């Protein structure tokens, strides 16, 4: 048995040992100890003791927490609510409830190890969840455990030591200028024609234009302000949330034709609600159901968008979100400054715009070469030309 100041190894039966390390006294003068049962040889116990003593000397030892993962997540969420948006908080709650708490909630926080998390992610993939969902779940768990390290409840973040599944990037399918014309022609007879034209003309996210109120639309000058988004719950309810990112709060100028279409849309909407049997009296949504409630994105997609794609002879794999990418593609192909396109879409930066819509870059490079041809090798500059070397 070693001295109290350096720790103790106490036999507890065959191949069982109690490692005890004196940690000092608490505020009331009571002795504090770290106790750990080790099963194995005495060398195993000594190795553990040496590690604890080393960490204690370096001032990095963290006494294992006795609370469960569920208890810790409750505390973490209570503090995280002050730092993140309501929408993000709701998403965090959902991921914790669906995936993390059922699998890990009863574990002791101090017992979480990288292998536990690696196996947990493998089980999620085995249930058919996408790599994207698993990676997002990891982001939430990583953030929670990172805070536990800061609070000295864990010596290190076990989520930092796992391998994540490779995410296959979903192929976007923006419409070409010719396909846009076909799409709008097929949508012309649909009740929600203006919504689809609006999506193409603004580049807004579905959640943004489905939450847009009339008082954020200036029909006099032709501008809209993006200030909120629509979020649906798994239970079928809905609520308005903060936009996706700080850059998502933005003002978007409208094409004149789209402004005129919105003016006519507002008149038709007023008449529609006048004839409706029941109307949500406080509804001020630009795009809504006949009784004024927010449109359900799944219904919008299945009852309106997909039939329009079929009528236009376009692939059924095109997503509602691809109308947003189509807006970016059309602007970039027209030679618009990528910075302007990025601000219109509410991207965090120009790099995201160019990375997402990189399919248009070859065409842009070809046009750049044509411009250089005109500037460097035009007839006006023929006196500056020198014979190009032959190979």
N, C-alpha and C positions, 0 to 999 in steps of 0.2 A: 504494500500500500504506500503510495507516494504521499508527500506532505500536503497539508491543506492548501497552502498557497500555490502549489503547482498542480493540484488536482488529485483525484483518487480513482483507483480502479478496484472495485469491490466485487468479489466472486458472488454469484447468485445462482449457483447450481452448475450442472454440467454444460459447458460451452456457453454460459450466460454470464454477463458482466454488467455492472452498473458503473458508468463513468460519471463522476461528480466533479464539478469545477466551481470554486468559490468566485462569485462575481462582485463581492463587496457588500455594502450595506445600503438599504433603502433609506428614504427620508426619515423614517422613524427609528433607524438604527438596527433594524432586523437584518440578519444575514440572508444573502441571496445566493442561490446555487443553481447551476445548470445541471440537470440530470438526464442521462441518456442510457437506455438499455441497449447493449450490443450483444448480438448472438454470433459466436465464432470463437476464434482463438484469442489468447491474451494479446497477441501481436495486433489483432484487429482492433481490440479495445485501446491499446496503446497508440495505434495510428490515429484513431479518432481523437483521443485526448491531445495528442501532439498538435493536431490541426486546430482544435479549439483554443489551445494555449497560444499558438502562433497568431490566430486571428485576434485574440484578446490583447496580446502585446502590440499588435499593429493598430488596434482601435477600430477594427472592422467587424468584430463579432456581433452578430444579431441574434438575440435569444429567440428561439422558435416561438411563434404565436400559437396559442391553444384554440383560437377561434376557428370556426368552419369557413369554408369558401363562401357559403351563402351569407353568413354574418358579415364577412368582410365586404362582399359586394354591396350589401345594403348600405354600409358606411360610405363606401366609395361613391355610390350613386348619389347619396345625399350631398356630397361635396362637389361632385361633377356637375350637378344641376346648376350650380352657380357660374360655371365656366363655359358651358356649351349651349347651343340653341335648343329650343323646345323640340324641334324636329329631330335633331341628333339624339337628344335624350330619349325620345320615344323609340327611335331605332335601336338604341342601346338596350333599353328595357326588353324589347321584343327578342333580340338575339340572346340575351341572358336567359329569358324565360323559356325559349324554345330549345336551345342547344346546351348552353353552358351549365345552368343550374341543375337540370336533370342528371347530367353526367358527372359533374365535379362538385356540386354544391355541398354534399355531405362529407367531402374530404376535409381534413385539417389543412388550413392554409400552408402551414410549414411543411406539410408532406408532399406538396405539389412538386413534381420533378419533370424535367424535359421529356422523359419517356412517357409519363402519364399523358402529357399534352400531345405527343406524337401519335400515340395510340388513339387518343380522342379524335384527332383530325382524321385519322384513317377510318374510324367508325363512321364519321359524318360522310365521308366520300362513299363508303360502302352502303349507306342509306340512299344514295343517289343524289346527294347535294352537289352542286357545282363547285368547281375550284374557286370561283369568285366568291361564293357564299362562305366557304371555309376560310378563305383569306380575310374576308371582312370580319368573321367571327374572331379570328386571330387578332385583328387590329384592336377590337374591343377588349379582349382578354389581356393582350400585351399592355394596353394603356392602364388597365386596372392593376396589374401586377407591378408595373413600373412605379405606380404611386405607392404600393406596399413597400417597395425598396426604399423610397424616399422617406416613408414613415418608420423605417427600420423595423419592419415586421417580417421582412425576408432579406437574406443576405445577397441574393441576386435574383434576376428575373428569369424564371425557367422558360418563359415564352420566347426569350431571345435566343434560345439554343435549339430550336426545332427547325426542321426543313419543311417548307410550305409547298403545296402542290402547284405545279405549273399551270398558269391560267391561260387558256386559249382565247385569244382576243376575238371577240365577236365581229364578224365582217359587216361593215356598214354598207348600205346600198342606196347611196344618194341618187336622186333622179337627174337625168340629163335634161338640158333645156327642152328637147323635143318631148321627153317623157313627162315633164311638168305640164306641158300644154295638153297632152292626152289625159293626164290625171285630172286637171281642172275642168276639162270639157266633160269628163264622165261625172264629176262631182257637181256640175252646174244645177242638176235637178234635185240634189239632196238638200234636206232641211239645214244641214250644217255646212253648206258650201263655204260660207264666209269663214268659218273656223279653220278649214283646211287652207284656204287662201291666206289667212292670217298666220298660220303656222309657217307656211312657206315664205311669207313676206317679212316676218320678224325674226325667225330663228329661235323663238322662245321654246322652252321645254314644255311638254304637255301639262305638267303640274303647275306651271306658271300661268299659261293662258286659261286653264280651267279654273284658276283662282282669281282671275282678273276682274275687278269691279269697274263699273262705268266711271266712277269718279277718279280712276287712274288713267282715263283715256281723255285726251284733249282733242276733240274733233275739229276745233277751230284751226289749230296749227298742225294737226296730224302727228301726234306723239302719244306714246304709252309709257307709263312708269311701272316697272317691275318691282314690287315690294313684298310679295308673299307667294306661297305655293300651296297647292292642295295636297293633303296627305290622307290616304285611306288606311283604316285599321283592318286587321285580320277579321274582326268581328262584323265588318260591314259599315262601320261608322266613318266619319270624316271630320277633319279639322284643318284650319289654316295654320301654316307654319312659316318660319323664316325661310327665305330663299336658300338654295343649296350652299352658296359661298358668299362672302362679302362682295365679290365682284358681280354676283348675280343681281344685286340691286343696281338698276340701270335705267336710263331713259332711251327709248328707241324711236327714231323718226320713222314715219310710215310712208310708203309709196302713195301718191295722191289717189290712185285708183282704189287702193285698199281703204283709204279714209272715206271715200264716197260709198264704198260697199258697206262700211260700218254704219254710216248714217242711215242707209236704207235698212240695214239689219236691225237697228234700234227701233225703227218705226214698225217693222214686221213683228218684232218681239213684243212691243207694247200691245199690238192687236191680238197676238197669240195669247198673251196672258189675260187680256180682257175677256176672251172667249173661254178660257180654261175654267173648269169646275172649281178647282182649288189652286191657290197661288200662295207661295211663301211670301208674306207681305214685306219682309225685310230684305228680300233678295235683290241684289244689285249687280248680279253677275252678267258679264258680257255674253258668255256662252253657258247656257244652262238648259235644264230640262223644261218641258212645257209649263210645269208648275213652279219654276224658279229655283229648284234645288241643283246642286252641283252635278255635272255630268259624271257618270261612272266611266273611267277610262277603258275598262274591259268591254262595256257595252258600246262605247264609241268606236272601239277597234273592230268588234265583231259585227255590229249592226250597220255600220256606216263605212268605215275605212276599207275593210276587206272587200265588201261588195263593189266599192268604187275601183279598187285595184283590178278586180276581175273584169269589170266593164271596160276598163282602159287597156286590158290586155297586158297588165304588168305583173311581175312575179308576186306570188302570195307571201313570199319570205320578206318582203319589204315591211319594215316596222313603222309604227307611227312616229317614233323618234327619228327616223330617217328623213322626215320632212325638215327637221332642224339642220341635219347635215346637208340636205339639198340646198337650203338657203346659203350655207357657207360655201358650198361648191360653186353655185351660180355666181356669187360675188367674187370669189377668187379667180374663176375663169374669165370674168369680165375685167380683171386687172385691178380689183380693189385692193387697197393696202391691207395686208394681213392684220395689222394692229386694229384697224377699223372693224374688220370682221370679228376679231376676238372680242372687242368691246360689245359689239352687237349681240353676240351669243352669250356673253357673261362668263367667258372662260377666265381661268386664273391667270393666263398669260398667252402670248402669241405662240409659244412653243406647243401648247396644247392644241391650238387650232390647227397648226401646220401638221402636227403629229396625227391628229384624228383624221384630217382630210388630206393626207399625204398623197392620195391617188391623183390629185390634180397637179402635183408638183412637176411631173414630166411635161405636161402640156404648158405649164408656166415657163419651164426652162426652154422649151422650143420657141415660145413667143419671145423670150429674152434673146435667144440667138438671132431671131428675125430682126429684132430691133437693133442689135449690134451690127448686123449685116447692113442695115440702112444707114447707120451712123458712121461705120468704119470704111465701108466699101462701096458707097453710093457714087454716082457719076460726079456729084459736086465735090467729092473728096478724092477724085481720081488722080489729081496732081500730087496727093500725099501717098498714093499707093506705091509700093515697091514690089517687084515680082516675088511671089511666094516661092520659097525654095522647093525644089523637086526632090523626091526621095528615090 
